[in-house]
């Protein structure tokens, strides 16, 4: 985690085995595919897992992610670019996104506009 916060680590490669339903596991696996410094909307994430109608279930699974930073649930935002739901508080979600933007190698990052 020290490497992540220092900007030296963008991915984690240790064995992860979070406990959850098969659906939650699917969502968490999809979260791992969202690159450092990027964001994705809940709707886009839902489409990626193949069931656009499951948006509320995807949001709930995102909220039950037990590995907050390692499985980057903070990178999921509203379709309009707004910050929505984060178990650690929206101020932490904003901080994490800003932190990743700084270290992503892109002046404005690859994330959607938040405001």
Secondary structure, DSSP 8 states (H G I E B T S, - for coil): -HHHHTTS-S---S-------HHHHHHHHHHTTS-TT--EEHHHHHHHTT-GGGHHHHHHHHHT-SSTTTTTGGGEE-TTS-----TT-HHHHHHHHHHHHHHTTSSS-SS----
